[in-house]
Amino acid sequence: MINYRIMKKDMHTRFLLTVAFISLSIVSFGQKGVEDGSKYGHGEDSIRCVRNFSLYREYTRHNEYNVAYPYWQIAFDECPNASKNIFLDGAKIVKHKLQKTQIPGRRKELLDTLMLIYDRRIKYYGEKGNVKGRQGVDLLKYGRENIENVKIAYNYLKESIELRRTKTSDPVLVSFVSTSIILYQNNILDASRTIEDYLMVSVIIDENIKAKPSDKDLRDIKLAIGDNFVKEGPGNCDTLISYFSKELPVKQEDIEFLRMLTSLLRNRDCTKSDLFYNASKNLHSLSPTSESALNIAILAFNSDKHKEAAEYYQQALNLETDEDKKADYYFGIAACYSEMDNKTTARNYALKAIEKRPGWGEPFLLIGQLYANSKNDCSSLSLPNSIYWIAVDMFIKAKEIDNFVQEKANKLILSYSNYFPNKEEAFFQDVTEGEKYAIGCWINETTTARFND
């Protein structure tokens, strides 16, 4: 039987003997490669360099990074011209050690070493744009808890993008936008700078997509960057409108851009702007979806175009596959008909919203307000103020099923309870407190009699 452990030991021994043989064949005066610009240096220093370079490379090939590290350090410090592998392997070794330690002081030392590797790689082997990008990504990956590191990483990434443009790697583009947003959130960059950073990256990705229109990864990256910008980026309407109004004319047929922009403006409550309206119309004409229809519905509603809003809410409903989201669209239609004073239809759609999302209190609040606003419609009732009983019933039900509407419901209950019939009015209608009472008109509900005195 072959003993592989012995074989491995013998191979290692032969390797060390080979290194020793090479070392002895070199003349004995010394000068380091880092000093004279040569590959290995001269004399004793070249012996030292060859030996440590060979040892670290051997251990690295077998993923023995901790053993390789001290030998690599010597090669890195003394003969950087020996091979670019010193820098490629060095980054790999140091990142391995960073992943294995959580000691803050040690992590800082290792991160400083990793940054030094990249700096020296540029000094000896160039490729500044490529290396700066890697440097920025790694600084962000291993040191983002320190905002000073984030600021430095931002500058590395920006320099890389400016040098490489369409050749910039995907991780650099994604990290740059993410870093810009972090600095904006920490009041280090202003909104305009972060928007310009996002637009710069968008232009580069668009150019790459134009060159490779079938590349799905590029489109996924564009969507991911857009989603991050929508969720975490600047939120001042005036600033957003100022910048993106210039972009829309040249991107009016860019579906991904239009989706990002409409989502951004809607999330920042900038839906009353012409920019939102135009972007939404363009998006809906190019790619009708429930979201694009929703955008136009919101804009029409805010512009008091309630009939148009109801039509677009219906389109959103027809295009939607998510059953829970359909509740929002039904409720939107209900709100439109409420504004058009079509109470029966408004209630019907509010009830459909409740069917789709049973624990939602807002539709009950709307129904209650429809009832409360019906006194003139139901003036023929023998006890007209009885409509406030059934209105308050709806407000009570809303807060019982949905904690998020409790405060609003309590205010409505307090307000409309003041309009309950008094005992004298009820006495003449032969109504007793606590008994069931049927309300006709368009409401046709049963409630419980209560008085306000």
HUTA-V556569 format. One record per backbone hydrogen bond with DSSP energy under -0.5 kcal/mol. NH is the residue of the N-H (numbers start at 1). CO is the residue of the C=O. E is the energy in kcal/mol with one decimal. If there is no record, write none. Layout:
NH | CO | E
NH | CO | E
This chain:
4 | 2 | -1.0
7 | 3 | -2.1
8 | 4 | -2.9
9 | 5 | -2.0
10 | 6 | -2.7
11 | 7 | -2.7
12 | 8 | -2.2
13 | 9 | -2.2
14 | 10 | -2.7
15 | 11 | -2.1
16 | 12 | -2.2
17 | 13 | -2.2
18 | 14 | -2.1
19 | 15 | -2.2
20 | 16 | -2.3
21 | 17 | -2.5
22 | 18 | -2.5
23 | 19 | -2.5
24 | 20 | -2.3
25 | 21 | -1.1
26 | 23 | -1.3
31 | 42 | -2.1
33 | 40 | -0.5
33 | 78 | -0.5
34 | 78 | -2.5
35 | 32 | -0.9
36 | 32 | -1.8
37 | 33 | -1.9
42 | 31 | -3.5
44 | 28 | -0.5
45 | 42 | -1.1
46 | 42 | -0.6
46 | 43 | -0.5
47 | 43 | -1.9
48 | 44 | -2.4
49 | 45 | -2.2
50 | 46 | -3.0
51 | 47 | -2.4
52 | 48 | -2.3
53 | 49 | -3.0
54 | 50 | -2.5
55 | 51 | -2.3
56 | 52 | -2.5
57 | 53 | -2.0
58 | 54 | -2.0
59 | 55 | -2.4
60 | 56 | -2.4
61 | 57 | -2.1
62 | 58 | -0.9
63 | 60 | -2.1
64 | 59 | -2.8
65 | 63 | -1.4
68 | 64 | -2.1
69 | 65 | -1.8
70 | 66 | -0.6
71 | 67 | -0.5
72 | 68 | -2.7
73 | 69 | -2.5
74 | 70 | -1.3
75 | 71 | -1.9
76 | 72 | -3.0
77 | 73 | -2.3
78 | 74 | -2.5
79 | 75 | -2.1
82 | 79 | -1.9
86 | 83 | -1.4
87 | 84 | -1.3
88 | 84 | -1.9
89 | 85 | -3.3
90 | 86 | -1.3
91 | 87 | -2.0
92 | 88 | -1.5
93 | 89 | -2.9
94 | 90 | -2.7
95 | 91 | -2.3
96 | 92 | -1.8
97 | 93 | -1.9
98 | 94 | -2.4
99 | 95 | -1.9
100 | 96 | -0.7
100 | 97 | -0.5
101 | 97 | -0.6
101 | 98 | -0.8
104 | 102 | -0.6
107 | 103 | -2.8
108 | 104 | -2.3
109 | 105 | -1.9
110 | 106 | -2.4
111 | 107 | -2.7
112 | 108 | -2.5
113 | 109 | -2.0
114 | 110 | -2.4
115 | 111 | -2.3
116 | 112 | -2.1
117 | 113 | -2.2
118 | 114 | -1.7
119 | 115 | -2.2
120 | 116 | -2.7
121 | 117 | -2.2
122 | 118 | -2.0
123 | 119 | -1.8
124 | 120 | -2.5
125 | 121 | -2.9
126 | 122 | -1.7
131 | 127 | -2.7
132 | 128 | -2.9
133 | 129 | -1.4
134 | 130 | -1.8
135 | 131 | -2.7
136 | 132 | -2.5
137 | 133 | -2.4
138 | 134 | -2.4
139 | 135 | -2.3
140 | 136 | -2.1
141 | 137 | -2.2
142 | 138 | -2.6
143 | 139 | -1.6
144 | 140 | -1.0
146 | 143 | -1.8
147 | 145 | -0.6
149 | 146 | -0.8
150 | 146 | -1.5
151 | 147 | -2.1
152 | 148 | -2.0
153 | 149 | -3.0
154 | 150 | -2.4
155 | 151 | -1.6
156 | 152 | -2.2
157 | 153 | -2.8
158 | 154 | -2.5
159 | 155 | -2.3
160 | 156 | -2.2
161 | 157 | -2.4
162 | 158 | -2.5
163 | 159 | -1.7
164 | 160 | -2.3
165 | 161 | -3.0
167 | 164 | -2.7
168 | 165 | -2.0
173 | 169 | -1.8
174 | 170 | -2.5
175 | 171 | -2.5
176 | 172 | -2.3
177 | 173 | -1.7
178 | 174 | -2.1
179 | 175 | -2.8
180 | 176 | -2.5
181 | 177 | -2.1
182 | 178 | -2.1
183 | 179 | -2.4
184 | 180 | -1.9
185 | 181 | -2.7
186 | 182 | -1.3
187 | 184 | -1.9
188 | 183 | -3.1
189 | 183 | -1.2
194 | 190 | -1.8
195 | 191 | -2.5
196 | 192 | -2.3
197 | 193 | -2.3
198 | 194 | -2.3
199 | 195 | -2.6
200 | 196 | -2.4
201 | 197 | -2.1
202 | 198 | -2.3
203 | 199 | -2.3
204 | 200 | -1.7
205 | 201 | -2.5
206 | 202 | -2.6
207 | 203 | -2.2
208 | 204 | -2.1
209 | 205 | -2.6
210 | 206 | -2.4
211 | 207 | -1.7
212 | 208 | -2.1
215 | 212 | -2.0
216 | 214 | -1.1
219 | 215 | -1.2
220 | 216 | -2.3
221 | 217 | -2.4
222 | 218 | -2.3
223 | 219 | -2.3
224 | 220 | -2.5
225 | 221 | -2.7
226 | 222 | -2.3
227 | 223 | -2.8
228 | 224 | -2.2
229 | 225 | -2.3
230 | 226 | -2.5
231 | 227 | -2.4
232 | 228 | -2.6
233 | 229 | -1.8
237 | 235 | -0.6
240 | 236 | -2.5
241 | 237 | -3.1
242 | 238 | -2.2
243 | 239 | -2.1
244 | 240 | -2.9
245 | 241 | -1.8
246 | 243 | -0.8
247 | 243 | -0.7
248 | 244 | -2.1
249 | 245 | -0.7
250 | 247 | -0.8
251 | 247 | -1.0
251 | 248 | -1.0
254 | 251 | -1.7
255 | 253 | -1.0
258 | 254 | -2.6
259 | 255 | -2.4
260 | 256 | -2.3
261 | 257 | -2.9
262 | 258 | -2.6
263 | 259 | -2.2
264 | 260 | -2.7
265 | 261 | -2.7
266 | 262 | -2.2
267 | 263 | -2.7
268 | 264 | -1.6
269 | 266 | -1.4
270 | 265 | -3.4
273 | 270 | -1.0
277 | 273 | -1.7
278 | 274 | -3.0
279 | 275 | -2.5
280 | 276 | -2.3
281 | 277 | -2.4
282 | 278 | -2.3
283 | 279 | -2.4
284 | 280 | -2.6
285 | 281 | -2.0
286 | 282 | -1.9
287 | 283 | -3.1
293 | 289 | -2.3
294 | 290 | -2.1
295 | 291 | -2.2
296 | 292 | -1.6
297 | 293 | -2.2
298 | 294 | -2.6
299 | 295 | -2.2
300 | 296 | -2.8
301 | 297 | -2.4
302 | 298 | -2.5
303 | 299 | -1.2
304 | 301 | -1.8
305 | 300 | -3.2
306 | 304 | -1.1
309 | 305 | -2.4
310 | 306 | -2.2
311 | 307 | -1.8
312 | 308 | -2.0
313 | 309 | -2.6
314 | 310 | -2.0
315 | 311 | -1.8
316 | 312 | -2.6
317 | 313 | -2.3
318 | 314 | -2.4
319 | 315 | -1.8
320 | 316 | -1.1
323 | 321 | -0.7
326 | 322 | -1.3
327 | 323 | -0.6
327 | 324 | -1.1
328 | 324 | -0.6
328 | 325 | -0.8
329 | 325 | -1.4
330 | 326 | -2.6
331 | 327 | -2.3
332 | 328 | -2.2
333 | 329 | -2.3
334 | 330 | -2.4
335 | 331 | -2.5
336 | 332 | -1.9
337 | 333 | -2.4
338 | 334 | -2.0
339 | 335 | -2.1
340 | 336 | -1.5
341 | 338 | -1.5
342 | 337 | -3.1
343 | 341 | -0.9
346 | 342 | -2.3
347 | 343 | -2.6
348 | 344 | -2.1
349 | 345 | -2.1
350 | 346 | -2.1
351 | 347 | -2.5
352 | 348 | -1.5
353 | 349 | -1.9
354 | 350 | -1.8
355 | 351 | -1.9
356 | 352 | -1.7
357 | 353 | -1.8
360 | 357 | -1.6
364 | 361 | -0.6
365 | 361 | -1.8
366 | 362 | -2.3
367 | 363 | -2.4
368 | 364 | -2.6
369 | 365 | -2.1
370 | 366 | -2.2
371 | 367 | -2.3
372 | 368 | -2.6
373 | 369 | -1.8
374 | 371 | -1.9
375 | 372 | -0.5
378 | 374 | -2.3
379 | 376 | -1.0
381 | 378 | -1.7
384 | 381 | -0.7
386 | 383 | -2.5
387 | 384 | -1.7
388 | 385 | -1.5
389 | 386 | -1.1
390 | 386 | -1.1
391 | 387 | -1.9
392 | 388 | -2.3
393 | 389 | -2.0
394 | 390 | -1.5
395 | 391 | -1.7
396 | 392 | -2.6
397 | 393 | -2.3
398 | 394 | -2.2
399 | 395 | -1.9
400 | 396 | -1.7
401 | 397 | -1.5
402 | 398 | -1.3
405 | 402 | -1.5
406 | 403 | -1.3
409 | 405 | -3.0
410 | 406 | -2.8
411 | 407 | -1.7
412 | 408 | -1.9
413 | 409 | -2.7
414 | 410 | -2.4
415 | 411 | -2.2
416 | 412 | -2.8
417 | 413 | -1.9
418 | 414 | -0.6
418 | 415 | -0.8
419 | 416 | -1.4
420 | 417 | -1.5
426 | 422 | -2.1
427 | 423 | -2.6
428 | 424 | -1.7
429 | 425 | -0.7
429 | 426 | -0.7
430 | 427 | -1.5
431 | 426 | -2.6
434 | 449 | -2.4
435 | 432 | -1.8
437 | 447 | -2.8
439 | 445 | -3.4
440 | 438 | -0.5
443 | 440 | -1.0
444 | 440 | -2.3
445 | 439 | -1.4
447 | 437 | -3.0
449 | 435 | -2.5
452 | 421 | -1.0
